[in-house]
Amino acid sequence: MGDCIFCKIANHEIPAEVLYEDDQVLAFRDLNPQAPVHFLVIPKIHIESVNALDDETFPVVQAVFKAVQILAKELNFADAGYRVVTNCGVDGGQTVGHLHYHVLAGRNLTWPPG
């Protein structure tokens, strides 16, 4: 998608503070952090949302969680705990039409979130 900001970040057309990258996913710091640790993990291919996942694209979810696990250990918050969130659709709070997962850590994350 030519106008998708996350596709542009994945293609390194827009700078981001990259924390992790492999052939399927990219993780980068959120520009508006909601916790001391807040980064996004996105598939490099354009997938609109969870609703758009299919048999061909479901494996990218595994790659996302592999990246989350690696970064949780590398950034030393795995044992303390963290939250992984994806929003789907307008009512779900999705503001960018590209599947992405927020990872938040570094403080007590209350429930419900809002």
PyRosetta script that sets phi, psi and omega in degrees:
from pyrosetta import init, pose_from_sequence

init()
pose = pose_from_sequence("MGDCIFCKIANHEIPAEVLYEDDQVLAFRDLNPQAPVHFLVIPKIHIESVNALDDETFPVVQAVFKAVQILAKELNFADAGYRVVTNCGVDGGQTVGHLHYHVLAGRNLTWPPG")
pose.set_psi(1, 117.8)
pose.set_omega(1, -174.4)
pose.set_phi(2, -64.5)
pose.set_psi(2, -30.1)
pose.set_omega(2, -176.2)
pose.set_phi(3, -103.2)
pose.set_psi(3, 6.0)
pose.set_omega(3, -178.0)
pose.set_phi(4, -80.7)
pose.set_psi(4, 120.9)
pose.set_omega(4, -177.6)
pose.set_phi(5, -63.0)
pose.set_psi(5, -37.0)
pose.set_omega(5, -179.3)
pose.set_phi(6, -72.8)
pose.set_psi(6, -32.2)
pose.set_omega(6, 173.4)
pose.set_phi(7, -63.6)
pose.set_psi(7, -40.0)
pose.set_omega(7, 178.9)
pose.set_phi(8, -66.2)
pose.set_psi(8, -38.0)
pose.set_omega(8, 175.9)
pose.set_phi(9, -66.3)
pose.set_psi(9, -44.7)
pose.set_omega(9, 179.8)
pose.set_phi(10, -61.1)
pose.set_psi(10, -31.9)
pose.set_omega(10, 179.7)
pose.set_phi(11, -90.4)
pose.set_psi(11, 5.3)
pose.set_omega(11, 179.3)
pose.set_phi(12, 61.9)
pose.set_psi(12, 30.1)
pose.set_omega(12, 174.4)
pose.set_phi(13, -86.7)
pose.set_psi(13, -23.9)
pose.set_omega(13, 177.0)
pose.set_phi(14, -123.1)
pose.set_psi(14, 132.4)
pose.set_omega(14, -178.4)
pose.set_phi(15, -69.7)
pose.set_psi(15, 149.0)
pose.set_omega(15, 175.4)
pose.set_phi(16, -152.7)
pose.set_psi(16, 156.6)
pose.set_omega(16, 176.1)
pose.set_phi(17, -83.5)
pose.set_psi(17, 91.1)
pose.set_omega(17, -174.5)
pose.set_phi(18, -75.6)
pose.set_psi(18, 130.8)
pose.set_omega(18, 178.0)
pose.set_phi(19, -104.0)
pose.set_psi(19, -27.3)
pose.set_omega(19, -176.3)
pose.set_phi(20, -159.1)
pose.set_psi(20, 144.5)
pose.set_omega(20, 175.5)
pose.set_phi(21, -153.6)
pose.set_psi(21, 136.7)
pose.set_omega(21, 169.0)
pose.set_phi(22, -136.9)
pose.set_psi(22, -164.8)
pose.set_omega(22, -175.7)
pose.set_phi(23, -72.3)
pose.set_psi(23, -15.9)
pose.set_omega(23, -176.4)
pose.set_phi(24, -111.4)
pose.set_psi(24, -30.3)
pose.set_omega(24, -173.2)
pose.set_phi(25, -136.1)
pose.set_psi(25, 162.6)
pose.set_omega(25, 175.8)
pose.set_phi(26, -135.9)
pose.set_psi(26, 136.1)
pose.set_omega(26, 176.1)
pose.set_phi(27, -118.8)
pose.set_psi(27, 135.1)
pose.set_omega(27, -178.8)
pose.set_phi(28, -149.0)
pose.set_psi(28, 155.0)
pose.set_omega(28, -178.6)
pose.set_phi(29, -66.0)
pose.set_psi(29, 141.2)
pose.set_omega(29, 176.4)
pose.set_phi(30, -73.2)
pose.set_psi(30, 137.9)
pose.set_omega(30, 179.6)
pose.set_phi(31, -72.9)
pose.set_psi(31, -19.5)
pose.set_omega(31, 179.9)
pose.set_phi(32, -127.2)
pose.set_psi(32, 70.8)
pose.set_omega(32, -172.3)
pose.set_phi(33, -63.2)
pose.set_psi(33, 139.8)
pose.set_omega(33, 178.9)
pose.set_phi(34, -107.5)
pose.set_psi(34, 4.6)
pose.set_omega(34, 178.0)
pose.set_phi(35, -156.1)
pose.set_psi(35, 163.3)
pose.set_omega(35, 178.3)
pose.set_phi(36, -54.1)
pose.set_psi(36, -35.0)
pose.set_omega(36, 172.1)
pose.set_phi(37, -115.6)
pose.set_psi(37, 121.5)
pose.set_omega(37, 178.1)
pose.set_phi(38, -152.5)
pose.set_psi(38, 112.0)
pose.set_omega(38, 176.6)
pose.set_phi(39, -137.4)
pose.set_psi(39, 165.4)
pose.set_omega(39, 179.6)
pose.set_phi(40, -112.7)
pose.set_psi(40, 146.7)
pose.set_omega(40, 171.1)
pose.set_phi(41, -121.7)
pose.set_psi(41, 125.1)
pose.set_omega(41, -177.0)
pose.set_phi(42, -126.6)
pose.set_psi(42, 147.2)
pose.set_omega(42, 169.2)
pose.set_phi(43, -71.3)
pose.set_psi(43, 147.7)
pose.set_omega(43, 178.7)
pose.set_phi(44, -74.3)
pose.set_psi(44, -23.6)
pose.set_omega(44, 175.4)
pose.set_phi(45, -89.1)
pose.set_psi(45, 151.2)
pose.set_omega(45, -179.1)
pose.set_phi(46, -77.6)
pose.set_psi(46, 118.1)
pose.set_omega(46, 172.0)
pose.set_phi(47, -129.0)
pose.set_psi(47, 122.9)
pose.set_omega(47, -173.0)
pose.set_phi(48, -59.3)
pose.set_psi(48, -47.6)
pose.set_omega(48, -176.4)
pose.set_phi(49, -167.5)
pose.set_psi(49, -178.1)
pose.set_omega(49, 175.5)
pose.set_phi(50, -55.8)
pose.set_psi(50, -36.6)
pose.set_omega(50, -178.9)
pose.set_phi(51, -62.3)
pose.set_psi(51, -23.0)
pose.set_omega(51, -177.4)
pose.set_phi(52, -91.6)
pose.set_psi(52, -4.7)
pose.set_omega(52, 178.0)
pose.set_phi(53, -65.1)
pose.set_psi(53, 143.6)
pose.set_omega(53, 176.5)
pose.set_phi(54, -142.9)
pose.set_psi(54, -176.5)
pose.set_omega(54, -176.7)
pose.set_phi(55, -55.8)
pose.set_psi(55, -32.7)
pose.set_omega(55, -178.9)
pose.set_phi(56, -75.5)
pose.set_psi(56, -33.2)
pose.set_omega(56, -174.0)
pose.set_phi(57, -102.5)
pose.set_psi(57, -11.6)
pose.set_omega(57, 179.4)
pose.set_phi(58, -55.2)
pose.set_psi(58, -34.6)
pose.set_omega(58, 179.6)
pose.set_phi(59, -58.3)
pose.set_psi(59, -22.9)
pose.set_omega(59, 178.9)
pose.set_phi(60, -66.0)
pose.set_psi(60, -27.0)
pose.set_omega(60, 177.9)
pose.set_phi(61, -64.7)
pose.set_psi(61, -38.9)
pose.set_omega(61, 175.7)
pose.set_phi(62, -61.6)
pose.set_psi(62, -43.1)
pose.set_omega(62, 179.2)
pose.set_phi(63, -63.9)
pose.set_psi(63, -37.2)
pose.set_omega(63, 177.5)
pose.set_phi(64, -60.4)
pose.set_psi(64, -49.8)
pose.set_omega(64, -176.5)
pose.set_phi(65, -71.7)
pose.set_psi(65, -26.3)
pose.set_omega(65, 172.0)
pose.set_phi(66, -64.1)
pose.set_psi(66, -44.8)
pose.set_omega(66, 178.1)
pose.set_phi(67, -62.2)
pose.set_psi(67, -42.5)
pose.set_omega(67, 178.5)
pose.set_phi(68, -59.4)
pose.set_psi(68, -47.2)
pose.set_omega(68, -178.5)
pose.set_phi(69, -62.3)
pose.set_psi(69, -44.4)
pose.set_omega(69, 178.9)
pose.set_phi(70, -60.8)
pose.set_psi(70, -47.5)
pose.set_omega(70, -177.9)
pose.set_phi(71, -69.1)
pose.set_psi(71, -35.2)
pose.set_omega(71, 177.7)
pose.set_phi(72, -59.8)
pose.set_psi(72, -39.2)
pose.set_omega(72, 177.8)
pose.set_phi(73, -73.7)
pose.set_psi(73, -46.8)
pose.set_omega(73, -177.8)
pose.set_phi(74, -63.7)
pose.set_psi(74, -36.4)
pose.set_omega(74, -178.1)
pose.set_phi(75, -93.5)
pose.set_psi(75, 5.9)
pose.set_omega(75, 171.8)
pose.set_phi(76, 62.2)
pose.set_psi(76, 40.8)
pose.set_omega(76, 173.4)
pose.set_phi(77, -123.2)
pose.set_psi(77, 4.9)
pose.set_omega(77, -177.4)
pose.set_phi(78, -59.5)
pose.set_psi(78, -45.2)
pose.set_omega(78, -176.4)
pose.set_phi(79, -73.8)
pose.set_psi(79, -34.7)
pose.set_omega(79, -178.4)
pose.set_phi(80, -73.2)
pose.set_psi(80, -29.5)
pose.set_omega(80, 179.2)
pose.set_phi(81, 111.0)
pose.set_psi(81, 160.1)
pose.set_omega(81, -176.9)
pose.set_phi(82, -164.4)
pose.set_psi(82, 172.3)
pose.set_omega(82, 179.7)
pose.set_phi(83, -125.3)
pose.set_psi(83, 139.4)
pose.set_omega(83, 174.2)
pose.set_phi(84, -119.4)
pose.set_psi(84, 124.4)
pose.set_omega(84, -174.6)
pose.set_phi(85, -131.7)
pose.set_psi(85, 137.3)
pose.set_omega(85, 167.0)
pose.set_phi(86, -127.9)
pose.set_psi(86, 135.3)
pose.set_omega(86, 178.7)
pose.set_phi(87, -100.2)
pose.set_psi(87, 144.8)
pose.set_omega(87, -178.4)
pose.set_phi(88, -132.4)
pose.set_psi(88, 116.5)
pose.set_omega(88, 177.5)
pose.set_phi(89, 79.8)
pose.set_psi(89, 170.4)
pose.set_omega(89, -175.9)
pose.set_phi(90, -60.0)
pose.set_psi(90, -50.2)
pose.set_omega(90, -179.1)
pose.set_phi(91, -67.0)
pose.set_psi(91, -23.3)
pose.set_omega(91, 177.1)
pose.set_phi(92, -83.2)
pose.set_psi(92, -5.6)
pose.set_omega(92, 177.4)
pose.set_phi(93, 91.7)
pose.set_psi(93, 13.1)
pose.set_omega(93, 179.1)
pose.set_phi(94, -74.3)
pose.set_psi(94, 120.9)
pose.set_omega(94, -178.0)
pose.set_phi(95, -108.7)
pose.set_psi(95, -15.4)
pose.set_omega(95, 175.8)
pose.set_phi(96, -122.2)
pose.set_psi(96, 125.6)
pose.set_omega(96, -176.6)
pose.set_phi(97, -79.2)
pose.set_psi(97, 55.5)
pose.set_omega(97, 176.1)
pose.set_phi(98, -147.6)
pose.set_psi(98, 124.8)
pose.set_omega(98, -179.0)
pose.set_phi(99, -50.0)
pose.set_psi(99, 128.1)
pose.set_omega(99, 177.4)
pose.set_phi(100, -153.4)
pose.set_psi(100, 151.7)
pose.set_omega(100, -178.0)
pose.set_phi(101, -119.4)
pose.set_psi(101, 127.1)
pose.set_omega(101, 174.8)
pose.set_phi(102, -88.4)
pose.set_psi(102, 134.6)
pose.set_omega(102, 173.5)
pose.set_phi(103, -118.0)
pose.set_psi(103, 122.0)
pose.set_omega(103, -177.5)
pose.set_phi(104, -123.4)
pose.set_psi(104, 137.4)
pose.set_omega(104, -179.3)
pose.set_phi(105, -159.7)
pose.set_psi(105, 177.1)
pose.set_omega(105, 174.7)
pose.set_phi(106, 93.6)
pose.set_psi(106, 2.7)
pose.set_omega(106, 174.7)
pose.set_phi(107, -157.8)
pose.set_psi(107, 168.8)
pose.set_omega(107, 175.8)
pose.set_phi(108, -71.7)
pose.set_psi(108, 118.9)
pose.set_omega(108, -178.8)
pose.set_phi(109, -95.8)
pose.set_psi(109, 108.7)
pose.set_omega(109, -174.4)
pose.set_phi(110, -74.3)
pose.set_psi(110, 165.8)
pose.set_omega(110, 178.7)
pose.set_phi(111, -135.8)
pose.set_psi(111, 138.1)
pose.set_omega(111, 1.4)
pose.set_phi(112, -76.8)
pose.set_psi(112, 157.3)
pose.set_omega(112, -175.1)
pose.set_phi(113, -74.4)
pose.set_psi(113, -22.4)
pose.set_omega(113, 179.6)
pose.set_phi(114, 145.7)
pose.dump_pdb("model.pdb")
